[in-house]
Amino acid sequence: MKEFLQMMKRYVAPYTGYLGGAVILNIFSAIFNIFSFSLIIPILQILFELDSTVYQFVPWDSADMGMKDILVNNMYYYVTVVIGKYGASNTLLLLGGFFGVMTLLKTGCYFGSSAIMVPLRTGIVRDIRTQVYNKMMSLPLGFFSQERKGDIIARMSGDVGEIEYSITSSLDMLIKNPILIVFYFATLLVTSWQLTLFTILVVPVMAWAISAVGKKLKRESLEAQSKWSDTMSQLEETLGGLRIIKAFNAEDRMKERFLKTSNELKKATSKVAIRQALAHPVSEFLGTIMIMIVLWFGGTLILGNSSPIDAPTFIFFMVILYSVLNPLKELARAGYNIPRGLASMERVDKIMKAENPIVEKKDAREIKSFEDKIIFNNVSFSYEDGKEVLHNINLTVPKGKTVALVGQSGSGKSTLVDLIPRYRDTSLGNITIDGTDLKDLKISSLRGLIGNVNQEAILFNDTIFNNIAFGVENATMEQVVEAAKIANAHDFIMEKEEGYQTNIGDRGGKLSGGQRQRISIARAILKNPPILILDEATSALDTESERLVQEALDRLTSTRTTIAIAHRLSTIKNADEICVMQDGVIVERGRHEELIALNGYYKKLNDMQAL
């Protein structure tokens, strides 16, 4: 319960008005309910002529009787007056009508209390989902290299949905039922404190049995949500790798793998469902046992002529006692649901509480332009596990020059360029831009100076116009068209039926690889950054597409400072400096002709590609 209260404290604060309204309406609902049930006593006495007492009106401020006795006496007095005036049958009708009005008011308040909780419940879920998304946007790329995309999707969908079902849906019960229980037990105490005390002695046994059933629910729910994440991860991998799966005739293997994961999920969710299904029968059985024990005890007192209450009042007591059972059972059900939601909240909090090592200083400066050079000073980088990827890198990138990085896969090229926009931070050494350490600059202004064109063109399921204008506010059609022309993209765009308003599908799936890359280049051109990072921008293209993309890149890089990662050496022959990387170290550097003359690793790479 402590975890639940902490979660509520985090998310309920903006909705305290709704919470207060629900509490007030539930209090009125309980009061109207008790008043309606209190009519049972005079109704029974009239029907069976059980009371021959002649009642006299007692002043409300009388000191001879307690308020409870005055209230009961005067109520009976008014009933006898109405019977004497209109007859027993009409009095029953009148009491029945009053009973109906009380019930209408009770149910109206009950509906109002539930309806007023809907904005709170949906708002909390909205807030959690939004906060998780915003947190994901702020986390560094390194976080997502350690997490499976399917697992993150599962937390955003399945886990947040579970929180909505099991926790926020329990909020109504957690507000309503304690109020009903307090009011009902207060009524029981006023009616007969002896019977109420006997009842209270039975309740702890019921509570213990319910807690014993729900003890392992949170652990089993964690396991079930973990299996759900495995299923979502496999689905995401399958959708992303369908071409390879079909190419290798691996459909049956993937089906077996998915079936195995689904069976594990079925087994885990079955455990949770069975334990949860046990909640209602257990509480129903224990409630019935409690009613039977109290009925036996109270009936024995009445039959023995030593009862503190008469038979109609005892029936009223039993009706109220039975009314207590329903909120107790709903409270027990919330006790089962909440551990499931807390298990999901624990998984969501793995994202929410993830530490972001990329920290912006409070006094970080804006940087408006790039004027001189970027310098790497003795830069080293290691992952959290201690594995060193870059070692003692010293490199200067002057404004307007092109620096190329080449080397085998895993040599640290991509990690090196990731340090410039601070997707990762250096472990040792520092990087300066125009003499200012990157860590002293505002991250958004730093990244505003940098444009990226990657090997895999990252596009969105939107129109061509919106993909080119992505990140550039208030871009005009003329600006987008101009950027597309420079990127050799305008002609193929105009061949589309809807032109720039053509939707390109998921990840640009309706376009060819060369077309996607040219859209990506047009996006970089429109942003017009002074610093450009090219990460193997042409390595995945056919010869014709590569020629068109390379022409676009030449136009793009001619007036910019460029850092290019390349496997095809032909694309960086004209670079001002080529750095050859091996195992996280720059082993050779110079222009193309100088490196060939060295007859070292670069010469070997060049000869292999020429061959």
N, C-alpha and C positions, 0 to 999 in steps of 0.2 A: 504493500500500500504506500510505503514511503516513496518508491520510484514513481508510482502513479501520481501522487501529490506533487512531486517535483516537476513531472511533465505538465500537469495542469497549470502549475505556477508559470511555466514557460509560455504556454500558449493561450490560456484563458483570459489573461489580463485585458486584452482589447474588447472582451465580450462580457464584462461584469454586469452591464445593464441588462442583457438578456438573462443572465444568471439570477439577478435579483428579481426580475419579473417572474421567472419560473418558480422561485421559492415562494413568492407571495401567492401566486395562483394555486400552488400545491397545498399551501396552508388553508386557503379557502375551500379547496376540494375536500380536504380531510374534515374540516368543520361541518360542511354541508352533509358529508357522508354520515358523520356521527349523529347529527340532528335527524337525518332521515331514518336511521336505525333505531333511534330512541323512541320513535312512534310505535315500535313493535309492542312495547309494554302496554300502553293503554288500549291498543287494538286487541291484544290477546285478552285483556281483562274484560273488555266489552263483549267480545265474542263468547267467552266462556263464563262470564259473570263470576269472576274469581274474587273480586274485591267488593265487600259490602260496607266499607268504611264511608262515613259521611264527612266530606271534606269541607272545611271552612277556609275562607281567604285569610292568609297571613300577610301582614304588611311586610314590604321588602326590607325595611330597616329594623325588623324585629330582632331583639337581642336574645330571645328565648330559644331560637333555632339557628342552625348553621345555614349558610347560603345554599348548599346542596339540598338540604331538607326543605327549605322555603321554596326553592325552584321546583322540586318534585311535587310538593303539596299543592302549590298554586296551579301547576300544569294539570294535575288530576282534578282540581276544583273546577277549572275552566272546561275540562272535558265533561264533567258531570252536569255542569250548567247547560252545555250544548245538548247533551243527551236528554235532559229534562225538557228542553225547549223544542228540539227537532226530532227526537227519537234516536234509538241506538243505530238503526240502519243508515239514516242520513249522516249521523256523526261518523260512522265508518267511511262513508263516501267522502266526507269532508277531510278526514284524516288521510284517506288514500290519495286525494287530490294534492294535499300538502306534501305527502310522501313523493308524489310525482314531480312537484315543483323543486323540492330539495334535490331529487335525483338529477333533474335537468340542470340545475345550477352546479351540482357536483361534476357531472360529465362535461359541462361547458368549461369549467375551470381546468378539468383534466386535459381536455383537448387543447385549450389555450396554453397550458404549461408545456405540452409536447410540441405544439406549433412554434412557440417562442424559442424552443431549443434548436430548431432546424438551422437557422442562420449561424448559431454557435457551432454546431457540429460540422456543418459544411465549411464554415469559415476556418475552423481549426485545421481540417484536412487540407484546404487550399493553402493555408499558411505553411504547413509542414512541407507540402509538395514544392511550393515556391522557394522556401528557404533551402531545401535540398538542392534544387536546381541552381539557385544563386550561389550556393556553396561550391557546387561542381564547377561553375564558371570561374570561381576565384582560385581553385586548386591548381597547382602546377601540373605540367604534362607528366612528370614522373609518377604522380599518384595513379594515373590511369594506365601506365605501363605495368603497374603491379596488380591492378584489378581487372577482372573480366567485364567486358561491356554488358554481357548478358546478366551478370550479377548486379550491376548498377541499375539496369533496366528493371530487374526483379524488385529491387528495393524501392524504386520510384513507383512501380505499379502494384505488385503483390503486397509488399510490406506496408505501404501507405494505405492501400485498400483494407488490409487487415486492421490497421490502426483505426480506420473509419468504422469498420464493422464492430470491432471488439471493445474499443475504448470509448470513442465518442458516442456510439449508440448506447453505451452503458451510462453516460452522463445523466440522461433523463431519469434512469432508474436510481442512480446514486443520489440525485436531488430529491426525487419524489418519495422514494421508499423510506428513508430515515425520518422524513416529516410524518408520513402516515404511521410509522411504527411508534414514534414518540406520542402522537396524539391518541392513537388507539390504546397504547399502554397506559397513558394518563387516564383515559376513560375507564379502562379495566380497574385501575387503582381506585378511582372514585366509586365505581360500582361495587367492588368487593376487594379490599386489599388482601384478605386472607387467600382467596382463590388466585389472585394475581401473583402473590408471593410463591404459591405452590407451582404456578405455571413457569415462573422465572427459573425455578430450580431445574425444570425439564429442558429449557432452551439450550444451555451449554452443551448438553449431550448431542443435540441436533447440530450445533455449530461445529463441534469437533468432528463429527462424521462427515460433514460437507467439506471441511478443510482437508481431511484425509484423502478424499477422492481427488481434489484439485491440486495436491501437493506437487506432482510431477508435471503439471500441465505446461508450465513455462519452458522447461527443458525440452519436452517433446515438441513444442511449437517451434522452438529454435531449430531443431533438427528438421522439421517439416519445411520451414522457410528456406533452410539451406538447400534442401533437395529441390525446392521450387527454383532457386537460383541456378542450380545445375541444369535443370530442364531449359530454362530461358537462355542460358549460355550456349547450350548445344543447339537450340533453335537458331540463335543469332549466328553461330558458326556455320550452320547448314545453309542459311539464306545467303551468307557471304561467300560460301565456297561451292555453290551448286555446280558451277562449270567444271571444277576439278572432280567433284564427286561423280558426275556423269561421265567425265572423260576416263576415269579409272574404274568404271563399272562398280563403284563402291556403294550403290544404293542400299543393297541388302545389309552390308556391314553397318551403315549409318542407321538403318532401321532397327537393327539389333541393339546398337548402342543407345538409341533413343528409347527403345522398349525397356532396356535395363534401367535407365534413369527414371522412366515413368513408373516402373514397378517399385523402385525405391521410394519415390514420392508417394505412391499409393499406400505403401506400407506405413510410412511416417504419418501421413494425414489420417489414415485409418485409426492409428493409436490415439491421435488427438480427438477425432470425432467420437470414438467409443467412450473415451473418458468424459467428453463433454456431454454426450448423450446420457451418461449415467447421472448427471446433475439433477434433472427433473424427477426421475423415478425415486432417487434417494430422498430428495427434499419432500416429495409428495408422500412417500411412505412415512418418513419421520414426522411430518406434520399431522398425518392421520393418527399416528401413535400418540402424539401429544394431545390431540383432541379427545381421543378415547380415554386417556388417563385423567384429564381434567373433567371429562363428562362423568367418569366413574366417581371421582372424588367429590364433585359438586352434587351429583345425584345422591350419593350416600348421605351427605349432610342434609339435603332437603327431605329425603325419606326418613331420616332419623329425627325429624322435628327439631333439629338444633342448628338449622342453617341461618347464616346472617342475612340471607336474601330470600325472596319468595321465588316461585317457579317462573313467572314471566320475566323477572329481572335476571334470573339465571339463564333463560333462553337468550335475552339481550346480551348477556355476558358472553355466551357461546358464539353468538353471531359476530360480535366484535373480535373475539379471539380467532374465529375462523378468518375474519377479514385481515388479521395480522399476518396470517400464513402467506397470503399472496405476495405482499411486499417483502416478506422474509425470503420467499423462494426466488423472487426477482433479484433480490440483493445477492442471493447465493449464485444465481446465474451470472450476474455481473462479476462475481468473484471468480467464476470460471473463465469468462471472456477476457477480463483484464490481463491475466498472465499471458494469454496469446498475443494481445496487443503490445504488451511490454516487451515480449520477445522480438516482435517486429520493430519496435521503437529502438531496441538495442542495436539491431542491424542498421537501421536508418542513421543512428547516432555515430556509426562507424564513419559515415561520410560527414555528418554535421560537426563532429568533434575532431576530424582529421586536421592535423597541424599543417599549416602552409609555411614551408621554409623560405619562400620568396616574400620577404617582409619589406614593405616600403617605409622609409624613415618618416617621422612626423614632419621634419623640416625639409623634405625632399623638394628639389627645384624643378621647375618647368624647363624644358629645352625646346626652343622654337625651330632651330635649324641646325644643319651640320655644316661646319665651316672648314675643318682642318683634317683630322685623321682619327682613326680608331687604333688603339694600342693594346696588345695583350702583353702584360708584364708577368713573366714567370708563372703562368696560369697552369694549375693542376685541378683535376676534377675526379672525384671518387663517388661511387654509389654508396647507399646506406650500408650495404654489406661489406664495405671496405675495398671493393675491387676498383683499382685505379684505371680510369679510361684515358685521361690526358695527363701528360707529365711535362712540367716545365716548358710551356709553350711561350715563345716570344715572337710576336708578329705585329707588323705595322701595316695598316690599310689606309693609304692616303686618299684624300677626297678626289673623286673623278677617276680613280684607277680601278682595274679589275684584278682581283686576287682569286686564283683557282686552287681548290683542294682536291688532290687525287690520292688514291691508295686503295688497298684491298678493303672489302667489307669488314666492319668491326675495328677499323683503325682509329676511329674517333672523329671523323669528319663532321657528321651530323651533330654530335655532341658539342663540338667546337662552335658551330654556328648557332646552336641553341642558346649559348651563353650570351650572345649579343642582345637579343630582345628579353633576356632574363627569363626564359622558360626554365632554365636551371641557373643556379649560382655557383661560382667558383668555390672549390674547397681551399685552394691556396692561390696567392697572387691576386691580381685585379685587372679589370679591363676599363680603360678610359676612353671617352669620346670628347674630343676637343679639350683634353686635359682634365675632364671631370669624371670621377669614378661613377660607373653605371649605378652603383648602389646609392648614390647621392641624388639620383634623378627620379622624378615621378615616372612610374612604369608606363602609364598611359601615354605620356608625352614622348617617352623613349620609343615605344612601339609605333607611335604615330609617324616616326621618321623612317620606318622600315617596311618594305614590301616583300612578300614571299611568293615564289613560284615553285611548287613542289613537284616531285616525280609523279605522284598521284594527284591529279587536279581535284581539289576538294570543293565540290559544288553542292548546292542545296536544291531541294525539290520545290522549285519556284520558276519564275520566268527568266529568260535570258537577260532581260533588262535589269531585274532585281539582283541577279547574280553578279553582273558587271558592276552595278552601283552599290554592291554590298559594302557597308562600312563608310560610305561617302554620303553624307546627308545632303538632301536637296539637289541631287545630281539631275541635270537636264538631259533630255533625249539627245540633244546635239552633242553634249559632252560624251555620252555613252557611245554614240555612233562614231565619233572621232577616235575614241579609244579602241573600238572594235576594228576600225580601218587600219590603225597602226599595228594591231595584233593579227592582221590578216584573217579576221573573223567576219567582217561585214558581209562578204559575198555569200558565204554559206548560211548566214543568219537570214538574209533576204530571200533565200530560196525556200525557207520555211513558210508555211501557209499563214502563220500569224506573226511572222517576223520576230521582232524583239519581245513580243508578248507570248512567245512559245514557251510552254512549260517543258522543262528538260528531264523531268522524272527524278526518281530517287538517285541521288549521287550523280546526276547527269547521265543516267542510263540510256536516254534516248539519243545521245550524241556519240560520235566516234571518239577514240582516244585523242586524236589530233585536235578535234573540234573542242573537246573539253579543255585541253591544255591552252588553246588560243583564247577561250573565254577567261581562263584563269589569268593569262597574261594581260588581257584587256582590263581585268579588274585591278591588276597591279599598276597598269598605265594610268587608269582613272584616278587612283589614289595619289599618283605622282610622288612617290617617296624619294628622298635623296639617297637612301641606302637600299640596295636590293640584294636579297638572298635567293640564289637559285640552287635548288637541291635536286640535281640530276633531272632537270626539266625536260630533256628530250630523250632520255635513255629508253623509254618504253614505247617509242613511236616508230612507225614504218618510215622508209626513206623519204617519200613525198611529204608526209606530215611533218617529219623532222625538218625538212627544208623550209616549209612554211613557218613552223614555230621558231626555227633558228633565225630566220629573217626578222620575225617579230621581236625576238630577244635582242638581236643586234641593235634594232631601233631603240629598244627599251634601255639597254645598258650603255648606249653611246654617251649619254649625258648624266650618268649616275655612278656612284661608288658601288661596285658589285663584288660580292663574295659568292663564288660559284663552286658547287660540288659537282664533279663530273667523273664518269667512268669512261665515256668516249672522249679520248684525248683530242680528237679532231675538233671538238666543239670549243676547246679552250686554248688552242695554239696561239692565239693572239693576246692572251692574258698578259698583263704587265708583270705579274709574278705568279709562278706556279709553286705551291708547297706540296711536297710529297710526304704523306703521313704513313707511318708504320708503327703499330702497337702503341698509339697515343703519343708518338713523338714525331716532330718534323725532321726527316732524315736528309732531305734535299730541298733546295729552293733556287729559283731563278727563272729566266724566260725559257721558252720551249727549246730554242737552239742551244742555250747554255746547258740545259739538263741533258740533252742528247749528247753533247760533247763530254759530259762527265762520265758517260758510259756506265751509269749506275742503275738503280732500281727503276727510275723513270724510263731510261732507254730500254730496259727489259720489258716494261709495260707497253711501250710504243711499238716495239718489235712484235710482241705477241698480238697486238691489235692489227698491225699491218699484215701479219701472216694470216 
